[in-house]
Amino acid sequence: MHNDIPQLRQILKSAKTIAVVGLSAQWNRPSYFAAKYMQEHGYKIIPVNPRYAGQGQFPAEDILGQKCYASLLDIPEPVDMVDVFRKTEDVLPIAQEAFQIGAACFWQQLGVENSEASELFLKHGRLSVTNRCVKIEHARIFGGLNWVGVNTGIISAKRPID
């Protein structure tokens, strides 16, 4: 796994386009909050959720101003990272699609740890993160959480540079 601080910093510095699987159009859902934060910090967010991709129960043309896709395989551009907001048992097919589209990193959100999905990426030299929130890790590593009194586990007299 790539859950250590130096590796997380490298992942977050190198990824520019993040496909968020399970991204909700509801502003009060954790997936929306995390994706909005990352978008506000310069990342391109690509929503992936069949529920909102024009064919589900709640069709929406976009989420966070970006077109929503039903599947990772429908995305017409390169993706650096796939961030997953789904149950652990639903993750392996998503990892297989993420691998197929060439994503460099497969990120499983808090509470999500599918070892088969991680192994698919790791055995081919790609990156895998489990049981971590991309928003929390970004704020922890690049500054923000320490301002509100959270122990980030990072000891430094200098503020990290993006």
BAMARZA-716002 format. One line per 4 residues: for each residue x, y, z of N, C-alpha, C. Coordinates in steps of 0.001 Angstrom, whole numbers, padded with zeros to 6 digits. Layout:
BEGIN
X,Y,Z,X,Y,Z,X,Y,Z ~ ...
END
This chain:
BEGIN
000837,-001186,000000,000000,000000,000000,000881,001248,000000 ~ 000306,002322,-000422,001029,003587,-000467,000363,004587,000469 ~ 000307,004243,001759,-000386,005089,002725,000569,005921,003577 ~ 001863,005926,003269,002800,006724,004054,002838,008157,003517
003229,009087,004361,003154,010515,004033,003954,010889,002781 ~ 005218,010467,002631,005942,010850,001402,005262,010341,000123 ~ 004744,009119,000155,004084,008573,-001039,002764,009291,-001308 ~ 002003,009575,-000250,000741,010307,-000437,001010,011697,-001015
002058,012346,-000523,002420,013675,-001043,002738,013582,-002536 ~ 003508,012569,-002932,003866,012402,-004344,002632,012120,-005196 ~ 001744,011285,-004711,000509,010976,-005444,-000303,012249,-005655 ~ -000482,013009,-004584,-001310,014217,-004671,-000649,015319,-005495
000678,015327,-005572,001365,016307,-006411,001302,015928,-007885 ~ 001338,014637,-008186,001408,014223,-009584,000034,014064,-010241 ~ -000971,013715,-009475,-002319,013531,-010048,-002942,014887,-010346 ~ -003446,015043,-011533,-004119,016289,-011921,-005593,016059,-012243
-005919,014854,-012721,-007292,014501,-013095,-007749,013333,-012233 ~ -008854,013545,-011506,-009367,012525,-010596,-010784,012149,-011004 ~ -010986,010874,-011313,-012338,010365,-011547,-012870,009904,-010190 ~ -014013,010446,-009791,-014590,010113,-008487,-015793,009201,-008709
-015611,007915,-008377,-016665,006923,-008552,-017579,006949,-007333 ~ -018869,007151,-007595,-019835,007257,-006510,-020067,008691,-006079 ~ -019609,009640,-006885,-019796,011050,-006554,-021274,011392,-006595 ~ -021755,011971,-005512,-023156,012349,-005401,-023355,013795,-005843
-024522,014093,-006375,-024877,015466,-006737,-025417,016234,-005535 ~ -025589,015561,-004415,-026108,016195,-003205,-024967,016853,-002442 ~ -025086,018163,-002209,-024011,018955,-001606,-023602,018476,-000216 ~ -024489,017792,000493,-024189,017403,001865,-023608,015994,001997
-023304,015338,000904,-022700,014003,000930,-021170,014112,000988 ~ -020506,013198,001691,-019037,013257,001791,-018332,013262,000439 ~ -018844,012513,-000527,-018189,012474,-001843,-018210,013848,-002505 ~ -019325,014548,-002401,-019453,015887,-002991,-018495,016853,-002292
-018481,016795,-000972,-017633,017687,-000185,-016156,017488,-000532 ~ -015721,016226,-000598,-014319,015926,-000909,-013966,016352,-002337 ~ -014853,016041,-003295,-014578,016393,-004693,-014550,017906,-004888 ~ -015450,018607,-004236,-015480,020074,-004340,-014190,020670,-003776
-013739,020160,-002648,-012481,020615,-002062,-011322,020410,-003042 ~ -011229,019203,-003609,-010132,018916,-004529,-010223,019788,-005776 ~ -011432,020017,-006277,-011623,020884,-007436,-011157,022304,-007112 ~ -011474,022778,-005923,-011058,024116,-005509,-009553,024226,-005306
-008865,023101,-005219,-007420,023090,-005073,-006712,022702,-006368 ~ -007397,022887,-007499,-006747,022770,-008801,-006851,021445,-009515 ~ -007539,020485,-008949,-007679,019184,-009603,-008896,019186,-010520 ~ -008784,018481,-011630,-009931,018296,-012507,-010699,017081,-011985
-011970,017266,-011705,-012810,016201,-011174,-013725,015685,-012285 ~ -013757,014358,-012432,-014655,013724,-013388,-015617,012839,-012598 ~ -016891,013233,-012516,-017881,012426,-011784,-018209,011121,-012513 ~ -018301,010032,-011739,-018693,008734,-012288,-019777,008163,-011370
-020995,008152,-011895,-022117,007629,-011124,-023279,007387,-012082 ~ -023631,006120,-012346,-024715,005844,-013303,-026051,006441,-012877 ~ -026202,006673,-011597,-027444,007265,-011078,-027690,008670,-011646 ~ -026605,009382,-011936,-026709,010765,-012416,-026254,010943,-013861
-025914,009879,-014528,-025323,009981,-015862,-026354,009976,-016982 ~ -027555,010453,-016710,-028562,010556,-017750,-029387,009310,-017955 ~ -029041,008229,-017268,-029802,007006,-017468,-030329,006441,-016154 ~ -029950,007034,-015053,-030375,006534,-013754,-031667,007165,-013268
-031941,006929,-012008,-033161,007420,-011388,-033171,008952,-011287 ~ -031998,009550,-011094,-031887,011000,-010929,-030937,011584,-011963 ~ -031310,011595,-013230,-030366,012075,-014246,-029981,013541,-014032 ~ -028716,013798,-014139,-028182,015157,-014049,-027193,015326,-015185
-027147,016480,-015758,-026207,016703,-016849,-024777,016789,-016337 ~ -024608,017299,-015117,-023265,017407,-014578,-023318,017461,-013056 ~ -022154,017266,-012462,-021942,017442,-011035,-020703,018307,-010898 ~ -020800,019347,-010092,-019696,020297,-009910,-019249,020904,-011241
-020203,021075,-012156,-019903,021680,-013446,-019225,020752,-014434 ~ -019123,019468,-014113,-018462,018502,-014983,-019450,017424,-015414 ~ -019328,016975,-016652,-020193,015917,-017151,-020011,014655,-016316 ~ -021127,014020,-015980,-021106,012790,-015199,-021175,011584,-016135
-020342,010573,-015868,-020295,009364,-016684,-020837,008178,-015895 ~ -021390,007222,-016604,-021946,006025,-015977,-020842,005051,-015560 ~ -019717,005098,-016240,-018643,004133,-016012,-017298,004794,-016287 ~ -016262,004276,-015674,-014917,004759,-015976,-014579,004558,-017444
-015102,003497,-018038,-014819,003191,-019438,-015413,004208,-020406 ~ -016353,005017,-019941,-016985,006034,-020782,-016196,007342,-020841 ~ -015221,007506,-019974,-014468,008768,-019898,-013547,008880,-021116 ~ -013668,009990,-021876,-012907,010106,-023127,-011507,010724,-022996
-011000,010844,-021780,-009692,011469,-021580,-008903,010694,-020524 ~ -007597,010918,-020466,-006782,010217,-019468,-007158,010618,-018039 ~ -007052,009656,-017136,-007343,009861,-015719,-006109,009455,-014923 ~ -005671,010319,-014011,-004493,010019,-013196,-004846,009157,-011986
-005972,009484,-011356,-006365,008803,-010134,-007852,008478,-010184 ~ -008207,007316,-009647,-009608,006955,-009466,-009841,006911,-007964 ~ -010764,007745,-007490,-011111,007868,-006073,-012477,007210,-005893 ~ -012570,006213,-005002,-013770,005384,-004923,-014560,005605,-003638
-015816,005997,-003813,-016781,006118,-002724,-017833,005022,-002895 ~ -017441,003791,-002673,-018350,002638,-002783,-018026,001660,-001666 ~ -018912,000704,-001438,-018682,-000324,-000425,-017517,-001218,-000865 ~ -016802,-001736,000124,-015633,-002579,-000136,-015951,-003707,-001110
-017097,-004363,-000944,-017433,-005502,-001802,-017734,-005097,-003246 ~ -017952,-003811,-003510,-018242,-003333,-004868,-017005,-002827,-005603 ~ -015856,-002864,-004957,-014673,-002155,-005457,-013900,-002886,-006552 ~ -013803,-004200,-006514,-012949,-004908,-007469,-013297,-004623,-008932
-014569,-004684,-009356,-014856,-004355,-010766,-014477,-002915,-011132 ~ -014578,-002024,-010162,-014185,-000626,-010400,-012673,-000552,-010592 ~ -011932,-001294,-009777,-010469,-001337,-009916,-010069,-001897,-011278 ~ -010790,-002904,-011740,-010486,-003486,-013046,-010693,-002463,-014158
-011767,-001679,-014060,-011988,-000607,-015048,-010911,000463,-014929 ~ -010560,000836,-013698,-009524,001855,-013480,-008196,001403,-014082 ~ -007883,000132,-013904,-006660,-000428,-014480,-006727,-000375,-016005 ~ -007874,-000745,-016540,-008062,-000778,-017992,-007903,000597,-018635
-008339,001661,-017952,-008220,003005,-018539,-006846,003629,-018281 ~ -005984,002916,-017555,-004621,003398,-017362,-004403,004319,-016184 ~ -005304,004331,-015220,-005120,005182,-014043,-003848,004773,-013305 ~ -003068,005752,-012884,-001816,005481,-012176,-002050,005148,-010714
-003168,005634,-010153,-003440,005436,-008739,-004896,005051,-008515 ~ -005100,004082,-007649,-006442,003654,-007250,-006591,003976,-005773 ~ -007498,004894,-005446,-007649,005414,-004082,-008996,004968,-003530 ~ -008955,004229,-002415,-010169,003774,-001739,-010402,004646,-000506
-011571,005223,-000416,-011896,006177,000638,-011950,005545,002031 ~ -012139,006392,003037,-012228,005932,004428,-013220,004788,004558 ~ -012807,003743,005241,-013666,002595,005462,-013686,001599,004317 ~ -012940,001868,003254,-012939,001000,002080,-011544,000387,001927
-011478,-000946,002018,-010197,-001648,001882,-010415,-002977,001166 ~ -010320,-002952,-000139,-010443,-004171,-000922,-009039,-004590,-001334 ~ -008528,-005646,-000706,-007142,-006061,-000941,-006921,-006575,-002363 ~ -007927,-007217,-002961,-007778,-007684,-004340,-007622,-006513,-005297
-008393,-005463,-005074,-008300,-004260,-005911,-006920,-003622,-005772 ~ -006436,-003533,-004542,-005101,-002967,-004312,-004035,-003803,-004989 ~ -004137,-005111,-004838,-003136,-006011,-005405,-003073,-005896,-006933 ~ -004215,-005710,-007570,-004244,-005535,-009022,-003333,-004392,-009438
-003382,-003298,-008709,-002543,-002144,-009039,-001093,-002364,-008611 ~ -000897,-002857,-007407,000456,-003004,-006877,001294,-003996,-007673 ~ 000703,-005107,-008101,001501,-006117,-008816,001920,-005653,-010206 ~ 001316,-004571,-010686,001702,-004006,-011983,002441,-002673,-011828
002939,-002405,-010622,003749,-001211,-010397,002968,000088,-010332 ~ 001670,-000017,-010158,000853,001195,-010009,000581,001432,-008527 ~ 000009,002567,-008224,-000185,002985,-006835,-001577,002635,-006318 ~ -001647,002325,-005023,-002910,002001,-004384,-002930,002605,-002986
-004028,003258,-002658,-004233,003840,-001331,-005556,003302,-000811 ~ -005570,002877,000452,-006803,002355,001030,-007144,003079,002327 ~ -008433,003095,002609,-008941,003601,003886,-008428,005002,004223 ~ -008396,005866,003232,-007966,007258,003409,-008898,008175,002641
-009089,009373,003165,-009883,010389,002463,-008929,011319,001730 ~ -009126,011467,000436,-008237,012291,-000381,-008258,013752,000090 ~ -009403,014247,000508,-009518,015627,000995,-008751,015806,002303 ~ -008945,014880,003231,-008254,014968,004524,-006748,014862,004328
-006316,013939,003491,-004875,013768,003259,-004275,015001,002590 ~ -004989,015578,001640,-004490,016795,000995,-004339,017914,002017 ~ -005373,018122,002833,-005324,019181,003843,-004239,018907,004885 ~ -004061,017662,005257,-003055,017287,006259,-001642,017516,005728
-001405,017118,004495,-000057,017164,003933,000317,018556,003428 ~ -000624,019253,002812,-000309,020542,002201,-000769,021734,003024 ~ -001185,021502,004249,-001526,022599,005151,-003016,022828,005236 ~ -003472,023127,006411,-004882,023402,006612,-005401,022782,007888
-005199,021493,008050,-005707,020835,009251,-004993,021304,010507 ~ -003695,021561,010409,-002952,021995,011584,-003430,023355,012078 ~ -004034,024153,011234,-004525,025466,011625,-005714,025378,012576 ~ -006408,024269,012561,-007562,024120,013448,-007250,023163,014598
-005974,022924,014853,-005564,022153,016010,-005522,020651,015828 ~ -005566,020157,014600,-005498,018724,014347,-004039,018299,014277 ~ -003680,017235,014982,-002332,016699,014915,-002182,015952,013596 ~ -001438,016510,012688,-001295,015931,011347,-000241,014843,011278
000579,014713,012323,001640,013717,012290,002840,014163,011483 ~ 002830,015394,011020,003932,015943,010234,004614,017011,011077 ~ 005902,016803,011344,006651,017758,012161,007576,018531,011241 ~ 007372,019844,011177,008210,020681,010335,008026,022131,010728
009078,022896,010587,008999,024325,010846,008550,025072,009591 ~ 008512,024362,008471,008146,024967,007217,006787,024449,006749 ~ 006064,025307,006085,004816,024892,005474,005143,024151,004188 ~ 004511,022993,003960,004810,022244,002730,004479,023043,001477
005290,022868,000454,005078,023535,-000819,004432,022537,-001773 ~ 003392,022996,-002471,002720,022121,-003443,003730,021717,-004465
END
